[in-house]
């Protein structure tokens, strides 16, 4: 069944490249007016460039759609307000918000500097909160809204050397759980999308670093390259979650790997121990040692 987003206005953050870019293009193809937000920085947060956002806008307009560029930072509350104001001023509303913007700077925890940690987590956690906080005021008034947040395996499971990125994405995981419940009665859905490895700048840089490290890292990099999906594979799922058909879907986390799409099961207890009388610390230490741990490299 096809659907149209004609008459809807979408804001996509980090939309100058990768998944954000393809999402902006897909939403526009479905008829939405799109605010393309991107500050044009590197994946680690260096520099700025208006060209990526403007290029995506040019592509949308050339295809007959409506779009406006915005280069404000999601990390600052007032700046995020200007992102949402762009949608209101140019297109008269904000119906869809895709919180995609985020940085990545990897380091083992003993080498991770405070400024890097703060910069990376701010783009994910503060950025998602800031844009959502401004957008939902208007969505509530209309009684309709779609919010899609990008999460990651780093935040749901954990990947070594990614404490800042994993913390940011893990924060979005918790944020999505709570805010979906806050907004359910207003006709606003909030969902998370966790893509499998996708052909983006972030993943390409990680692959390159692994290849340079050599050995097992290089072997893993080659395996990763072989299974990369396209940003469009992710964009169509995000767009589907913005449809009227998805009105009953909220507080969910979707996995997408090329043509495979599925829902993550909520956290469950599968290995337990108990007894009739209260535990002592010593007895419990013995008991938990007998539980089979989930392996760090493959917890699910």
Order of alpha helices (4+ residues) and beta strands (2+ residues): beta-alpha-beta-alpha-beta-alpha-beta-alpha-alpha-beta-alpha-alpha-beta-alpha-alpha-alpha-beta-beta-alpha
